[in-house]
Structure formats: C-alpha cells, structure tokens
Amino acid sequence: MSALTRLFFDPVDSDRDRAARRYQFVGDRLLWLVPLAAGAVALVLALVFGLGDMQRFFYAYLVGWTFAVSISIGALFFVMIQHITKARWSVTLRRIPEMLAANFPLLALLGIPVLIGYHDLYHWSHHDLYEAGTATYDSILAGKAGYFFFPFEAGGLPFFWIARYVIFFALTSLVASKLYGYSVRNDTEPSAENTIKLRWWSAFGIPIVAVLVSFFAYDMLMSLEPHWFSTMWGVYYFAGGWLGSLCLITFLALLYKKSGMLQHEVTKEHIQDMGKFMFAFVVFWTYIAFSQYMLYWYGNLPEETLWFHKRAFEGYGTVGKALVWVNFVLPFLILLPRFSKRLFPLLATMAVWLLVMHWIDLWWIAMPSIIPAEHGAEAYSTLAPAVEGVQTALASLQTAPLAPEALAEAGQTALDPDVLDATLREHLVPAAFHMVDVLCGLGFALVLVGATILRSTRHAMTPYNDPYFNDSLRFENV
C-alpha cells in the first residue's frame, strides 16, 4: 500500500482474507464504485457549472463539504461514546461508524478549495476593512482581526485561521485512525490491550474533539457573518452532524443487509435502537435550534437578531419554516411508534430524508451570507442605513463604556422596520437551489458513502473478536 493511500484513505493494511467469509464484504464492486465515481463526476460538474459564478460555487462547495465533515464528526463521537461507556449492544455494527470516521484525512484534502476560495467566502478576509480612516474601515472586525490573522497583519494571510484548520484535521484524523486501527488489529490479533487502548483514546478524544468541533463550526460557518456570534453554534453544528451520522450508519447497515452481508450480526434489534437514536436526536437538534433562536428573540439585541432577519426574507423564511415541519414535526411523528423503527424500508427512507434536511439546514445557514455581485466589496458599507447605529454602538463598546441612552438610540435607528426590511431585501441573493448547490451536496454525500464502502472491502465488516461481540449478537430490546 502506498504512503498516500495509507495517509488519506486507509491507515491499516488489508486483512480481509484473514476473516471468516461471513464477516467479509461479499457485495458487488459496483456498490462502492458507482457512488464514488458518481460523486467525483458531480463535483467536477459543479465546478464546470460554477465557472460563471465562482462565489456561488465556493458557497455550494462549503455547504457540501461541511455536511460531509459533520457526519464524520458524528461517527467519531458515536465510536468514542460506545467505548467509553463499554456499550455492548452496538459492537456488531460499530465497524460502520469507525470507517465513516476514517474519512477525516480525505476530507482535509477535499477542503483545500475552501482555503483557496476563502476571499470569496469570508467578508473578514478583505484588506480594506482594516484600513483605519477609510470609508470601508470596520472597527468591529478590526477588534477581531487577531482571531483570524495572528501573528500577521490584519487583512493579510489568515495564518491563525488556517492553523486551526490544520490542527482540527490533524487531531481528528489521529484519534479516528487510532480507534480504527486498534479495532481492526483486534480482529486478527485479539488482546485486552487493544480494548484498553480503544477506551483510552476515546477518553482522550471526547473533550479534545468537542473543543475542535466548536472552533471548526465557528471558523467555517459562523464567520460567514463575522459581526454575528453564538456560543451555542458548536453544539448546533454537532447536533446536525450527529443526527446525520446516525442516519448514514443506519442506511449503510440496511444497505449491507440488503446486499447479503451482516445478516446475523446486525439484527432488527440493532436497527430499532438506531431508530431510537434517530428519533431522540431529531428532538435534540430541534431543542438546540429553538434554544438558540429563543435566546436571541428574548434578548432582542439588534446586532444579534440581524442574522435571523436575513433568513426571513427572499424565500429563506420559507426554507426556515420547512425545516421546522420537515426536519422535526413529520420525522417526530413518523419515528415515534415502535413499528416504524423496525420496518426497514421506512427507516431507510427516513435516514435519507433526514440527511437531505441536514444539508438543507447548512444551505439555509450559509447562502444568505452571499453578497450580490452588483454590490461587490462595498456591500457592507452600503448596508449603513440599516446597521450603522448598531455598528457604531458596538465599536464604542469595544473602546469605552457607552451610555444606555446612546445604545438605545443606536438600536432604535438600526431596527427601523421599513429601512431594515428594504435594505435586507436589496442585499440578499434570493433563495433558490442552483444546480451547483445540488451537485456539490450530492457529490460529497456519494464520495463519503463510496469511500466508506470501499474501505469496508479491505477488512472485516464487524469487529468479530471484540470481547463484547457475543453479547451484541444476543442483544434484544426490552
């Protein structure tokens, strides 16, 4: 195996032939070849369609890429939690999330276009925002410049931002490869030491990855709107990714069973438990989304509510309402009964459904941040009639205490309904799913599935020498 293959695809040499045949991948090669090839073609076509509007392409690519990364994050947490709690029920299907989590090095490579297109994606990257005394100077972003550019000059190379990208993928890849490697090694060289190391790396990984995920979510998605902030953002991104990973794990388990694999290892009992998880985290995602919105609605501070105002116009409000009904109410009602979690076609449909909605959620987050081409770099300065009061108040707060009356007056100016509505409508790209959006989302989903299935052809489909393997085989829901 070449060094590049080991680094970006599979850190463990193939040992498939050493496993009993009932644990081997016996499906058709088209099972991984079709999604992998189709995903690659979709991404290439997205670039072709996006050549006329590279800003739109980079936004679509960012949404698809962060969608795939979030699922690998969820899969990694799933594996770590199973080890740290000594879970027995999930052992027979644990290899699926292990292989999903092993995609981090590949996703780091696929994230390079985001680094290349950061100037089109992130308003904070524009040098003129940090030139004091000019019409485009932004005192708020100047105060945040160190977070992106340290130790270099504001508006130059975002070294600190890129460094966090490298750290995130280096550490997540390390933890995922250790958990994957020791698990696979235990197939052919069973040892209590392997189990102990799996638990150690899980205990080490959970707090480290939790912090890394928060910063990744801040850097890649929240900083699309650099004046806005949310301390719940990391949890919101994690909640969507965790739900997405549960859906993809369930879908792949059902796909393998449909293809004649894992017939006795992954039973209806295991699938029902995955359905329970899907149901629970539909509720959890909704709880986090509502809590974040409710806190801003209750506080009613102009600099915070502007983010939600932008997502209420030009069709984005319709998408937001659809998320409530189609990503919570209907899945909640469908997944609530016991029978729906034991009916394989229905559960597979719900898994795909919720994966699509997770992508739409990320799309709804990112796309309103696009600056219309006709406004160009000066778009934020032309927003002054609506947000000048807020920005002035915030800039003053960064340098000296501001009198409550001045802050109230600034807030009142910024919240003038007619001015705010008209300005926001003028500076928003209307909500529409472009071909490039769909191709990027579909491309990343297919590449993720194809790479995971291809990896499963190299090793046993289930950790058959795990000390709790037989307990998992006997698992039944009460």
VENZI-V224786 format. One record per helix or strand. SS is the DSSP state (2 for helix, 1 for strand). FROM is the first residue (numbers start at 1). LEN is the number of residues. If there is no record, write none. Layout:
ss->SS from->FROM len->LEN
ss->SS from->FROM len->LEN
This chain:
ss->2 from->3 len->6
ss->2 from->16 len->3
ss->2 from->21 len->3
ss->2 from->30 len->21
ss->2 from->54 len->31
ss->2 from->91 len->11
ss->2 from->104 len->7
ss->2 from->112 len->5
ss->2 from->118 len->4
ss->2 from->123 len->3
ss->2 from->127 len->4
ss->2 from->139 len->11
ss->2 from->159 len->30
ss->2 from->192 len->29
ss->2 from->222 len->4
ss->2 from->233 len->26
ss->2 from->268 len->32
ss->2 from->302 len->9
ss->2 from->316 len->21
ss->2 from->339 len->3
ss->2 from->344 len->26
ss->2 from->376 len->7
ss->2 from->384 len->16
ss->2 from->404 len->11
ss->2 from->417 len->10
ss->2 from->435 len->22
ss->2 from->469 len->5
